[in-house]
């Protein structure tokens, strides 16, 4: 049986490899910081920062590569950023935080959702701007 046309072993390998790298980067950040400060809000705060940063970087990746370099987008976007960010930890930490402090839980949800969308918009704009500048410095006479 031949695999469906949409399936690509290379694409799958790129996503898996990128995901492993993203998860490792997140672990390198979260584990030491969580061990230093046992406060119950440290890990949710770290997860929030990681998810906001990941949204920004994913926006840059998608805006920069657009439809070009699909393998790089798979590796960096779906793989690395998908492994680096974490919805499941956000969901569990929101429930845990909300049960201890409902107001902090609501703030966590609002900042995560709206902040993530805002970061992605900023990242997309930045990525598109990078893509529009192929590396050459524009001379003033070329701008006219």
MIDOSE-1310 file (N, C-alpha, C; in nm, 2 decimals, decimal comma, always signed):
residues 144
xxxx	+0,08/-0,12/+0,00/+0,00/+0,00/+0,00/+0,09/+0,12/+0,00; +0,07/+0,21/-0,09/+0,15/+0,34/-0,10/+0,08/+0,44/+0,00; +0,17/+0,52/+0,07/+0,12/+0,62/+0,16/+0,04/+0,73/+0,08; -0,05/+0,80/+0,15/-0,12/+0,91/+0,08/-0,02/+1,01/+0,03
xxxx	-0,06/+1,09/-0,07/+0,02/+1,19/-0,13/+0,07/+1,30/-0,03; -0,01/+1,33/+0,06/+0,02/+1,43/+0,16/+0,13/+1,39/+0,26; +0,15/+1,26/+0,27/+0,25/+1,21/+0,37/+0,39/+1,22/+0,31; +0,48/+1,27/+0,39/+0,62/+1,28/+0,35/+0,71/+1,24/+0,47
xxxx	+0,78/+1,13/+0,46/+0,87/+1,09/+0,57/+0,97/+1,19/+0,60; +1,02/+1,27/+0,51/+1,12/+1,38/+0,53/+1,05/+1,49/+0,62; +0,93/+1,52/+0,58/+0,86/+1,63/+0,66/+0,83/+1,58/+0,80; +0,79/+1,45/+0,82/+0,77/+1,40/+0,95/+0,90/+1,40/+1,03
xxxx	+1,01/+1,36/+0,97/+1,14/+1,36/+1,04/+1,18/+1,50/+1,08; +1,16/+1,60/+1,00/+1,19/+1,74/+1,03/+1,11/+1,79/+1,15; +0,98/+1,75/+1,15/+0,89/+1,80/+1,26/+0,94/+1,73/+1,39; +0,96/+1,60/+1,39/+1,00/+1,53/+1,51/+1,14/+1,58/+1,56
xxxx	+1,23/+1,60/+1,47/+1,36/+1,65/+1,52/+1,35/+1,79/+1,57; +1,27/+1,88/+1,51/+1,25/+2,01/+1,55/+1,18/+2,01/+1,69; +1,08/+1,92/+1,70/+1,00/+1,91/+1,83/+1,09/+1,87/+1,94; +1,18/+1,78/+1,92/+1,28/+1,74/+2,02/+1,37/+1,85/+2,07
xxxx	+1,41/+1,93/+1,97/+1,49/+2,05/+2,00/+1,41/+2,15/+2,08; +1,29/+2,18/+2,04/+1,21/+2,27/+2,11/+1,18/+2,23/+2,25; +1,15/+2,11/+2,27/+1,12/+2,05/+2,41/+1,24/+2,06/+2,49; +1,36/+2,03/+2,44/+1,49/+2,04/+2,51/+1,52/+2,18/+2,55
xxxx	+1,49/+2,28/+2,46/+1,52/+2,42/+2,50/+1,42/+2,46/+2,61; +1,30/+2,42/+2,60/+1,20/+2,46/+2,71/+1,24/+2,40/+2,84; +1,29/+2,27/+2,84/+1,33/+2,21/+2,96/+1,45/+2,27/+3,02; +1,55/+2,31/+2,94/+1,67/+2,38/+2,99/+1,63/+2,51/+3,06
xxxx	+1,52/+2,58/+3,02/+1,48/+2,70/+3,08/+1,40/+2,67/+3,20; +1,30/+2,59/+3,19/+1,20/+2,57/+3,30/+1,26/+2,49/+3,42; +1,32/+2,38/+3,40/+1,37/+2,30/+3,51/+1,46/+2,37/+3,61; +1,57/+2,44/+3,56/+1,65/+2,51/+3,66/+1,58/+2,62/+3,73
xxxx	+1,50/+2,70/+3,66/+1,43/+2,81/+3,72/+1,32/+2,76/+3,82; +1,26/+2,65/+3,79/+1,16/+2,60/+3,88/+1,22/+2,54/+4,01; +1,35/+2,49/+3,99/+1,42/+2,44/+4,11/+1,47/+2,55/+4,20; +1,50/+2,66/+4,14/+1,56/+2,77/+4,22/+1,45/+2,84/+4,31
xxxx	+1,33/+2,85/+4,26/+1,22/+2,92/+4,33/+1,10/+2,83/+4,34; +1,07/+2,78/+4,46/+0,95/+2,68/+4,47/+0,82/+2,75/+4,47; +0,81/+2,89/+4,45/+0,68/+2,96/+4,46/+0,59/+2,90/+4,36; +0,46/+2,88/+4,39/+0,37/+2,82/+4,30/+0,34/+2,89/+4,17
xxxx	+0,37/+3,02/+4,16/+0,35/+3,10/+4,04/+0,47/+3,10/+3,95; +0,58/+3,05/+3,99/+0,70/+3,05/+3,91/+0,69/+2,98/+3,78; +0,65/+2,85/+3,78/+0,63/+2,77/+3,66/+0,52/+2,83/+3,57; +0,41/+2,87/+3,62/+0,31/+2,93/+3,53/+0,36/+3,06/+3,46
xxxx	+0,44/+3,14/+3,54/+0,50/+3,26/+3,48/+0,60/+3,22/+3,37; +0,68/+3,12/+3,40/+0,78/+3,08/+3,30/+0,71/+3,03/+3,17; +0,60/+2,95/+3,19/+0,53/+2,90/+3,08/+0,46/+3,01/+3,00; +0,41/+3,11/+3,07/+0,35/+3,23/+3,00/+0,46/+3,29/+2,91
xxxx	+0,58/+3,32/+2,97/+0,68/+3,39/+2,89/+0,72/+3,30/+2,77; +0,74/+3,17/+2,79/+0,78/+3,08/+2,68/+0,67/+3,08/+2,57; +0,54/+3,08/+2,61/+0,44/+3,08/+2,51/+0,43/+3,21/+2,44; +0,45/+3,32/+2,51/+0,45/+3,45/+2,44/+0,57/+3,46/+2,34
xxxx	+0,68/+3,42/+2,39/+0,80/+3,43/+2,31/+0,79/+3,33/+2,19; +0,73/+3,22/+2,21/+0,71/+3,12/+2,10/+0,61/+3,17/+2,00; +0,51/+3,24/+2,04/+0,41/+3,30/+1,95/+0,48/+3,41/+1,86; +0,56/+3,49/+1,92/+0,63/+3,59/+1,85/+0,73/+3,53/+1,75
xxxx	+0,80/+3,43/+1,79/+0,90/+3,36/+1,70/+0,83/+3,28/+1,59; +0,72/+3,22/+1,62/+0,64/+3,15/+1,52/+0,59/+3,25/+1,41; +0,54/+3,36/+1,46/+0,50/+3,47/+1,37/+0,61/+3,51/+1,28; +0,73/+3,53/+1,33/+0,85/+3,57/+1,25/+0,88/+3,46/+1,15
xxxx	+0,88/+3,33/+1,19/+0,91/+3,22/+1,10/+0,81/+3,22/+0,99; +0,68/+3,22/+1,02/+0,58/+3,22/+0,92/+0,58/+3,34/+0,82; +0,60/+3,46/+0,88/+0,61/+3,58/+0,80/+0,73/+3,58/+0,71; +0,84/+3,53/+0,76/+0,97/+3,54/+0,69/+0,97/+3,44/+0,57
xxxx	+0,93/+3,31/+0,60/+0,93/+3,21/+0,50/+0,81/+3,21/+0,41; +0,70/+3,25/+0,46/+0,57/+3,25/+0,38/+0,56/+3,12/+0,32; +0,54/+3,12/+0,18/+0,53/+2,99/+0,11/+0,66/+2,93/+0,06; +0,77/+3,01/+0,09/+0,90/+2,97/+0,05/+0,96/+2,87/+0,16
xxxx	+1,05/+2,79/+0,13/+1,12/+2,71/+0,22/+1,03/+2,63/+0,32; +0,94/+2,54/+0,26/+0,84/+2,47/+0,34/+0,91/+2,37/+0,44; +1,02/+2,32/+0,41/+1,09/+2,23/+0,50/+1,15/+2,31/+0,62; +1,20/+2,43/+0,60/+1,24/+2,51/+0,71/+1,13/+2,55/+0,80
xxxx	+1,01/+2,58/+0,74/+0,89/+2,62/+0,82/+0,85/+2,50/+0,90; +0,85/+2,38/+0,84/+0,81/+2,26/+0,92/+0,91/+2,24/+1,04; +1,03/+2,25/+1,01/+1,13/+2,22/+1,11/+1,12/+2,33/+1,22; +1,13/+2,45/+1,19/+1,14/+2,56/+1,28/+1,00/+2,59/+1,34
xxxx	+0,90/+2,60/+1,26/+0,77/+2,64/+1,30/+0,69/+2,53/+1,37; +0,66/+2,43/+1,30/+0,58/+2,31/+1,36/+0,66/+2,24/+1,46; +0,79/+2,21/+1,42/+0,88/+2,13/+1,51/+0,93/+2,21/+1,63; +1,02/+2,30/+1,61/+1,09/+2,37/+1,72/+0,99/+2,45/+1,80
xxxx	+0,92/+2,54/+1,74/+0,82/+2,62/+1,81/+0,71/+2,54/+1,87; +0,66/+2,44/+1,80/+0,56/+2,35/+1,86/+0,61/+2,28/+1,98; +0,74/+2,24/+1,98/+0,79/+2,17/+2,10/+0,82/+2,27/+2,21; +0,87/+2,39/+2,17/+0,90/+2,49/+2,27/+0,78/+2,54/+2,35
xxxx	+0,67/+2,57/+2,28/+0,55/+2,62/+2,34/+0,47/+2,51/+2,39; +0,38/+2,53/+2,48/+0,31/+2,42/+2,54/+0,17/+2,46/+2,58; +0,07/+2,42/+2,51/-0,07/+2,45/+2,55/-0,11/+2,36/+2,67; -0,07/+2,24/+2,67/-0,11/+2,15/+2,78/-0,07/+2,19/+2,92
xxxx	+0,06/+2,24/+2,93/+0,11/+2,29/+3,05/+0,03/+2,42/+3,09; +0,01/+2,50/+2,99/-0,07/+2,62/+3,02/-0,21/+2,59/+3,07; -0,28/+2,49/+3,01/-0,41/+2,45/+3,06/-0,41/+2,39/+3,20; -0,32/+2,30/+3,23/-0,31/+2,25/+3,36/-0,27/+2,35/+3,47
xxxx	-0,17/+2,43/+3,43/-0,13/+2,54/+3,53/-0,24/+2,64/+3,55; -0,32/+2,67/+3,45/-0,43/+2,76/+3,47/-0,53/+2,71/+3,56; -0,56/+2,58/+3,55/-0,66/+2,52/+3,64/-0,60/+2,51/+3,79; -0,48/+2,48/+3,80/-0,42/+2,48/+3,93/-0,41/+2,61/+4,00
xxxx	-0,37/+2,71/+3,92/-0,36/+2,85/+3,97/-0,50/+2,90/+4,00; -0,60/+2,88/+3,91/-0,73/+2,93/+3,93/-0,79/+2,87/+4,06; -0,77/+2,75/+4,09/-0,82/+2,69/+4,21/-0,76/+2,75/+4,34; -0,64/+2,80/+4,33/-0,58/+2,86/+4,45/-0,61/+3,01/+4,45
xxxx	-0,61/+3,07/+4,33/-0,64/+3,22/+4,32/-0,71/+3,25/+4,19; -0,85/+3,25/+4,19/-0,92/+3,27/+4,07/-0,88/+3,40/+3,99; -0,85/+3,51/+4,06/-0,81/+3,63/+3,98/-0,68/+3,61/+3,91; -0,58/+3,55/+3,97/-0,46/+3,52/+3,90/-0,48/+3,43/+3,79
xxxx	-0,56/+3,33/+3,80/-0,60/+3,24/+3,69/-0,66/+3,31/+3,58; -0,75/+3,40/+3,60/-0,81/+3,47/+3,49/-0,71/+3,56/+3,42; -0,62/+3,63/+3,50/-0,52/+3,71/+3,44/-0,43/+3,63/+3,35; -0,39/+3,51/+3,40/-0,31/+3,42/+3,33/-0,37/+3,38/+3,19
xxxx	-0,50/+3,35/+3,19/-0,57/+3,32/+3,07/-0,57/+3,44/+2,97; -0,61/+3,55/+3,03/-0,63/+3,67/+2,94/-0,49/+3,71/+2,88; -0,39/+3,72/+2,96/-0,25/+3,76/+2,91/-0,20/+3,65/+2,81; -0,22/+3,52/+2,84/-0,18/+3,42/+2,75/-0,25/+3,43/+2,61
xxxx	-0,38/+3,44/+2,61/-0,45/+3,44/+2,49/-0,43/+3,57/+2,41; -0,46/+3,68/+2,47/-0,44/+3,81/+2,40/-0,30/+3,84/+2,37; -0,21/+3,82/+2,47/-0,07/+3,84/+2,45/-0,01/+3,75/+2,34; -0,06/+3,63/+2,34/-0,01/+3,54/+2,23/-0,05/+3,58/+2,09
xxxx	-0,17/+3,62/+2,08/-0,22/+3,67/+1,95/-0,14/+3,80/+1,91; -0,13/+3,89/+2,01/-0,05/+4,01/+1,98/+0,09/+3,98/+1,94; +0,16/+3,89/+2,01/+0,30/+3,86/+1,98/+0,31/+3,80/+1,84; +0,21/+3,71/+1,81/+0,21/+3,65/+1,67/+0,19/+3,76/+1,56
xxxx	+0,11/+3,85/+1,59/+0,09/+3,96/+1,49/+0,22/+4,04/+1,47; +0,28/+4,08/+1,58/+0,41/+4,15/+1,58/+0,51/+4,06/+1,50; +0,52/+3,94/+1,54/+0,61/+3,85/+1,47/+0,59/+3,83/+1,32; +0,46/+3,82/+1,28/+0,43/+3,81/+1,14/+0,48/+3,94/+1,07
xxxx	+0,45/+4,05/+1,12/+0,49/+4,18/+1,06/+0,64/+4,18/+1,05; +0,71/+4,15/+1,16/+0,86/+4,15/+1,15/+0,91/+4,05/+1,05; +0,85/+3,93/+1,05/+0,90/+3,83/+0,95/+0,88/+3,87/+0,81; +0,76/+3,93/+0,78/+0,73/+3,98/+0,64/+0,83/+4,10/+0,61
xxxx	+0,86/+4,18/+0,71/+0,96/+4,29/+0,68/+1,10/+4,23/+0,65; +1,14/+4,13/+0,72/+1,27/+4,06/+0,69/+1,27/+4,00/+0,55; +1,15/+3,94/+0,51/+1,15/+3,88/+0,38/+1,15/+3,98/+0,27; +1,10/+4,10/+0,29/+1,10/+4,20/+0,19/+1,24/+4,26/+0,17
xxxx	+1,33/+4,24/+0,26/+1,46/+4,29/+0,25/+1,56/+4,18/+0,22; +1,59/+4,16/+0,10/+1,68/+4,04/+0,06/+1,82/+4,06/+0,10; +1,86/+4,16/+0,17/+2,00/+4,17/+0,21/+2,07/+4,29/+0,15; +2,01/+4,35/+0,05/+2,07/+4,47/-0,01/+2,03/+4,59/+0,06
xxxx	+2,11/+4,69/+0,07/+2,08/+4,82/+0,12/+2,02/+4,90/+0,01; +1,90/+4,95/+0,04/+1,84/+5,03/-0,07/+1,90/+5,17/-0,08; +1,94/+5,21/-0,20/+1,99/+5,34/-0,22/+1,88/+5,44/-0,23; +1,90/+5,57/-0,19/+1,79/+5,67/-0,20/+1,73/+5,68/-0,34
xxxx	+1,82/+5,68/-0,44/+1,76/+5,69/-0,58/+1,68/+5,57/-0,62; +1,70/+5,45/-0,56/+1,62/+5,34/-0,59/+1,48/+5,35/-0,54; +1,46/+5,43/-0,43/+1,33/+5,44/-0,36/+1,24/+5,53/-0,44; +1,28/+5,61/-0,53/+1,19/+5,70/-0,60/+1,12/+5,63/-0,71
